[in-house]
Every structure is written in structure tokens, then in C-alpha cells.
Amino acid sequence: MRKITLTALLVLSSLISIQAQHVTFEEYNLANGLRVILHQDNSAPVVVTSVMYHVGAKNETPGRSGFAHFFEHLLFEGTENIARGSWFEIVSANGGTNNANTSDDRTYYYEIFPSNNVELGLWMESERMLHPIINQIGVDTQNEVVKEEKRLRVDNQPYGQILKAIKENLFKKHPYRWTTIGEMEDLDAATLDEFLEFFKKFYGPNNATLVVAGDIDKPKVKKMIQDYFGSIPRGPEVVQPNIKEDPITSEIKATWYDPNIQVPMLLHAYRTPSMKERDAYVLDMISTLVSQGKSSRLHKRLVDEKKIALQVGAINFSQEDYGSYITLALPMGNTSLETLTQEIDAEMDRLKTELISEREYEKLQNIYRNNFVRANSSFEGIAHSLATYATLYGDTNLINTELEIYKSITREEIREVARKYLNSNQRLVLDYLPKNDN
């Protein structure tokens, strides 16, 4: 039998799946509360097995930040039936790849295998859920791994502390006020019992969504899922935080110093609604309009025409409970950060007073159609989308209907949402500056 590489299979699945605009799926729950979503597409011999746990940095407590991200690493250590350090070896030896990632709202694990190894992926994820080995050896090992990751990605990275600086100033009550990677002193101070308790509380089947997507035989896979996951005991009921922030009614000014930079950065950040709100979709379109590509409004104004910025951008950082709409700019030469603020505000004021052009509106619609196709152009993308919509939005079928939300947004809505959220008395103005040791 001719051996086909996993890379070739993934390319094939992308080419085939990109044609599909409607994603079919079946969804059901096991008796222990595990949500199961199956997407069958036999066009390429690839399968994705993934589990999303509804636990992230926001489920931590003050003084114990970084636990969710820590568990992203810790749960690769090994299980009662998978020897310590052999997880990745097993995956690669069977033609697969795997990874995991954590946000403030959830933790996601996945494997991509040739489809004849779907049972292996299910067994490994059930082992992670039921039989992980959480001991001091693993905690100490992963503590060093996380510290090194933080040094590389945050502490020693130019502009690596931007999100930390924004979060600390934009949120005062909600746990979004600390970063996903957390503080190393919190992890150092934590005991093994605290880690065991965190796992027991959040990593049960009733706080998880299992997605299997790709070349599967659904009746066979359903039996496998029941065999491997059905006997896992239900965990404690998880109540997600419901902490409300006071509205921002006057401009917040803050300064942050970074020893890894030479060029200052100006940041504006506005606290915005949950990603589940319609206004969050409108804010997505606004950020695309003003900052995506060289023809975007902010780039044309500050970089091309006025030549006062090296770089400028806007990001709608949407999350489950709140979002953060962020604009950023690097000054050109001796341009002051105050000048950048004035010019960015002028462009935002234009959004609030004038309707965007028909041409701009058509361009936005094309961008979001393309984004939809790209997001669901592979089994890996489909699995992630299904897990996200089910876990964080409570509506799995958004994978098929979300594009209609973007298509229904009007030019008038764009103007009204800009007026509603992007005002100077509702924001943080952060001067992100080089740190001078002298």
C-alpha cells in the first residue's frame, strides 16, 4: 500500500473542503455531560480529534494567575497509560500532529491523524481527561517550560507587554485584568494540592466539548466515544464568572515602560461588549475598515499622506464577557504621541459623522466572505470553529450563519456603533515608552 504523508493529506483536505460553504454536523451529549460534535467529510483520509474545555485565565483567582495556561502544558506530561514524555512520540509515530492553546475563556487540545487512527486520538484525549498524572515532577518541569515561554514571548520580546499593560488599566474587577500566561510568582507559590483541585474543578466531561471532524464512519466513532468517554465521571458543575465592570466615563491615562524597545507606541483601548453581541461584529468590521491593508483609512492618513507614523493599526479583541477595541501607532521621527492621538481621533470622528462609501462597504463584505471560507477550509479549521461556537457562543450552527450577520450589517450601523463605543471619555490612552535605566 502506498504511504501518503500527513502533509499531503492536509493539503488535499484543504483543497477539497474549501469548496464547501455549508458545514454539516451532528451534536449530542453523553450522560456525563460531555458535548459531542461530529462532522463527517470523507473527501480526504484525515481526521481531527479535539477537546475544548470551558476554562481559561478568567476562571483563576487573584494570586493564582496562569493556571489554565499551565495546564495546557501539564496535561501533556503523561497519564496512567501513557508514559511521561511519550505523548508527542506516540502522535508522530502514528503519522499525526498535535497542539494546544489557551485563552482567557477556554483551553483547546487537538490531534490531526490519518483517518485510520481516529481511535488513537479519541483514546489519548480520554486519557488526558480521566487518567492524567499530576505530580510534583511534572509541575516542576512545566514550571520551567512556562517560565522560558514567558521570557521569550513576553519579558524579552519588544512590545511583549502591551496586552498586560492594557488589561491592567482597562479592567478593574473582572479577571480579564490579568494575562493568560499569568505571573510566575503565582505559579511558584502554588501547591500541588491547588493544581490537583484546579484540574478536578474544571476538566470534567460536563465542562468539555469533543469534536471529531473529517473522514469518519459516524456509527463506529460514536461507539468509540461511548467506550472511551462514557464512563468518565461527571465533574462539579462549573459556574462561569459573572463580574461586571463599572462603565468608563472619563479618559484613563497611563504610561508603561518597556526595556526592549527604542520607539514609543501610542495605544488607545476601549472596553466593548461580549463577542456574542451584534455590536461586536460591527466593531470587527470597523477595525478591518480602518486598519487592514495599505488602503485602510488609518494607514492612508497617518502613514501615506501625513507621514507621521511608521505603523498604525486597530484590533477588535473580542472575548466571551467583554471585548477590547485597540488602536496602536508607532510615531515617525519626532512626531509626538499627542499628534498621533489627534489624527486617529479625526479618523474616528469621520466614522461617526459620515457613512462609509459603497465601495468600502462592498470591500468589507468581500473580506468577510473570504474570511469565512478560509476559517472552514480544512478539517482542523472546521473542528476549531465547531468547538468555539458550541463552547463560547452556545450556538454551534453559527459556523453556518455567522457570515449572514456580517452581511446584514449596514453602513448606518457602522456609524452608530462607532458613536456608541469609540469616544475619548470611554477609553484608555496608554503611552508605551522605552525604559531608560539612566
N, C-alpha and C positions, 0 to 999 in steps of 0.2 A: 504493500500500500504506500502511495506517495506521501511523504511527510510535508505538511503545509505549515509554515511558520505562523506564530500568533500575529506578527506584524502584518503579514499578508492577509490574514483573516480579518483583522481590524480595518484595513484599507477597503477590503471587499464589502464588509458590513456597512462602512460609511457611504460607499458609492451606491449601494442598493437602498439603504434606509433614507438617504437624502431625498428620494423621490416621494416618500410618504409624508402626507400632511396631517393625516388623522391617525392618532395613536390609539390602538385598541388595547384594552386591559381588563383583567378580572380582579376583583377586590373582595376579600373576605377576612374574617377574624377567626383565629383559633380560640378554643375555650379559655386559654390562659391570658387572652387579651392581645396576643401578637397580631398585628395587622399584616396581611399578606397581599401583595400586588404582583400579578403575573402578566407579562407582556410576551406573547408568542409571535415570533417572526422567524420563519425557517429559511430565510433567503441567504443566510451565511452561517457557517458552523461555529458560531461564537455565542457565549452566554456570559452574562454578568450576574453575579450574586452580590447583593448589597444589603446592609442594615443601617438604618438611620435611627439613632437614639435621640429622644427629645430632651437632651441635656447639653448645656453649654455653659459658658462663663457666667451667664446670668443666674444660674442655679447654685452658684457658690455663695459663701458668706464672707463678710469683711474679715480680713486677716488670713483667709484661706483661698486666695485667688489662684488661678492656674490649674485647679484640679481637673476640669474637663479636658483641657489640652493635655495634661499629664497622663490621663487615662487613654487618650488617643495613642500614646506611645506604650504605656504599661500593658495594654491588652494585646500586644504582640509578643510579650515575653514568653508565653507558653501556657499550656493547660495540663490537666491531669493526663491527657493522652497525646499531647504534642510537646516534645522535649524543648526545654528552654533554648532559645536561639535558633530553632529549626523551622520556624514559621515560613520565612521567606524562601528557604531552601526547598520546602515541600511545594510551594506555589510554583517556583521557577522550574523545578524538576518535572512538573506536570504541564509545562507549556503555558503557564499563566503569568499574570502580573497582578499586583495589588497595591492598595494605598489607603490612606485615611486622612481626614481633615476635620477641624473643629472650628466652630464659630461661637458667637455669644449665645446662640439659640439651639444648636444641635451638634451632634458628632456623627460622622459618616464613615463607614468602612465598606470597601468593595473589593471584589476579585473579578478578573476577566480571564476566562478559560476557554479552550476549545470545548465545544458543547458536550463532548463525551465525558467531561469532568465536572458536570454540574453537581453531581452528588458530593464530590470532594469539596466544592465551595460551600455547599449547604452544611456539610459536617463541620467544616472549620468554623463557620460563623456560629453554629450551635455550641461548639466547644468554647468559643470566646464568651458566649452568653452564660453557659452553665458551669463550666469547669476551669475558669482561669486560675492560674497560680499567682496570687498576690502576696508576696513575702518581702522581707527587708532587702534581700539580694536584688530583686527586680526593682524595688523602689529606689535603692541607691544607684543602680545602674542607669535607670531612666532619668533620675535627677541630674546626673552629669550630662546626659544627652540633651535634655531640655535647656540646661544652662548654656551649653555650647550653641544650641539653636538660637537662643536669645542673644548671645553675644554676636553671632553672625548676622542675624536678621534685624536686630533692634539696636543693641547697645553700640555696635561698631559700624552700623550702616548709616551713611549720610541720609538725613531726614527720616531716620528709622523710628523716631519717637513722635511723629506727627499725630498718629491716632491716639496715643496715650495723652498727649497734650490737649487734644480736642476733647476727649472723653472726660478728663478730669474737670474741665471747665464747663462743659455743656450739660453734664448730668450731676446732680447733687444728691439724689435719693435712690434712683434706680441702679441696679448692679451693672448697667452698661457703663458706669463711671470707671470701671477698671478694664484692662485689656484681656483678651483671650489668653495670651501667653502667661499673664499673671506676673507676680513678683517672686523672685527666687527665695527671699527670706520667708515668705509664706509657706513654700514647699519645704524648705529646710526645717521649719518649725513643726510641720505636721507629723503626727504619729502614724504608725502602721494601722492602728485601730481606726483612725479617721479615714484613711484610704479605703479600708475594708467597708466601713459604714457608707461611704460615698458610692461605692460600687453596688452595695446591697440596695440602696435607695433608688438609684436611677437606671440600672442596667438590666431590669427585668423585661420580660416579653411584652408586658402591658404598657411599656414606655418605648416601644420599638416598632419600626416598620421594616419588614423584609420585602425586598423587590428582587424578582428573578426575571431577567429580560433577555430575549434572544431566541436561539434555536432550541426550543424545548418541546417535550411532549407533556402537555399540562396534566393529564391524569397521573403519569408517573412522577412528575415533580411534586404534585400535591401529596402523594403518598410519602415521598421522601421528606417533605416539610413536616408532615404529621409525625413521622417516625423520629426525626431529629429534634424538632422543636416542641411537639405536643406535650411532652412530659415535663418540660421546664416549668418549675413552679412560678405562679404569678407573684410579682413583686409588690411592694407597698404602692398605694395609689399616689401618684405624683401630682402635686398641685403646683402649677407654674406661677411664678411671681406676678403679682398684680399691684405694682408700685407706681403711683402717679407722680409725675414731676409737676412742680408749680410752673405756670406759664412764664416765659421770658418776656418782660415788659420794658426793659431798658438794656441798651447795648452793654455787653460784657467785654471788657478789655483785659487781655492777658499777654504775658511775654514768656517765651520758653527759650532756653539756651541749649544748643547742640554743639559739642566739641568736634563733631565730624564734618562740619560744613564751613564754607567760606562765603557763600552767597546767601543772604537772608531770604526768607519766604514770607509772604503775606497769606494768611488763611482767614476766610470767613466761614462760619459754621452756623447753620440754622437747625433747630430741633423741629422735626417734621413727624407726621403720623406714621402709624404702623404700615408696613408694606402691603397689608391686606386691604387698606383703604384705597378708594379710587384716586384720591389726590396723590398718592404715592406714585401711581402710574403716570400721572400728568407731570410730576416732578422728574421722573425718568426722561420724559420727552424734552423737558426744559433743559436738563443737563446735556442731552445729546445736541440740542439746537445750539447751545451757546459754546460748547467746547469740543465736539467730536470732529476732528479733522481740521485741515488748514483753511477750509472755507467757513468754519464756525464763527459765530459772532465775536466771541472774546478774542480768538486768535487774530481775526482780521483787524479788530480795533487796536488791541494792545501790542501785538507783535508785528503785523504787516504795516499798518497805517501809521500809528504813533511811534512805533519802535521804542517802547518804554518797558517791554517785558521780554525776557528770554524764553519764558514758557508760561502758559496760563491754562487753567482747566477747571472743570466742575464735575463733581461726583455726587450722585444721589445714592447715599449709603443706606439702603433700606434694610430694616430688621423687623423682627416679629412684633415688638412692642412699640418702638419708636424708630424713626429714621434720623439721619443727619445729612443735610444738604450742604456740601462743602465746595467752596471755590478757593483756588490757590493760584499764586502768581510769583514768579521769580523776576526781580527787577533787572532792567538793563542799565549798566553803568551806574550813575549816581542817582537814578530815579528813586524817589522816596516811596516808602510803603504807603504813605498817605495819598500820594498821587495815584498809585495803583488802586487804592480803595475808591477814590473819586471816579476813576474811569470804569471800574467794574460796576459801581453803583449806577453810573449813567446808562450802562447797557441793561442793567436790571430794570431801571426806570422805564426804559424804552419798551421792555416786555410788558410792563404794567399799563402802559398808555396806548400802545399800538398793537393791532392784530398782526401776527406773523404773516408773511406773504403766502400766497397759494403755492408758490414754488417751494418754499421752505417746508410747508405742511406736507406736500407730496413727497419731498425727500425724507422727512421723518417717517412717513408711512412705509416707504421702501426699506428704510433701515430696519424697522421693527419686523417687517416680513422676513428679511434676511436673517435677523437675529433668531427668529423662531425656527427657521429651517436649520441653522447651524446648531442650535441647542439640542435639536432632536435628530441630528444627522448620524448618530451612532447609537448602538445599544447602551454604551456607557452613558451617553448624554440622556437618553430616554430613562434609564434607571434612576439617575440622579434627579431628573425632573419629577418623575412619579413620586419618589420618596419625599422630595421637598414640598410639593403641593399637598401631599397627604398629611405630612407631619406639621408643617408650619402654617399652612393656609386652611387645612381642613376641607379641601376640595380637590381631590385627585384629578378630576376632569378639567381643571384649569390648564392641563397640558394641551388640551384641545381648544379651550375657549379664551385663554388669556389674550391671544392675538386680537380677538374681537373687541376686547376692552380698549386696547391701543387704537384700533381702527375707529372706535366710536368717539374718541376724544376730539373735541372741536377746538378750533383756534380761539374761540371765546373762553373755553375752559382754561386754556394755557394762560391767557391773560389774567383770569380771575384767580387761579392758583398762585401765580407769581405775586399778585397783590395780597393774597392771604398769608403767605409764609415768608416771602423774601424781603423783609423790611428791616431797616437798620436797628430798630428798637427791639427786634426779636432774635438777635444774633450774638455770636461771639466773634470778636476781632482779635486774632492771635498773631503777634509778631514773633516769628520763629527765627531766632538770631544765632549767629556764630558765637561760640563761647570763647571769650578771651581770658586766658589764665593770668595775664599780667595785672 
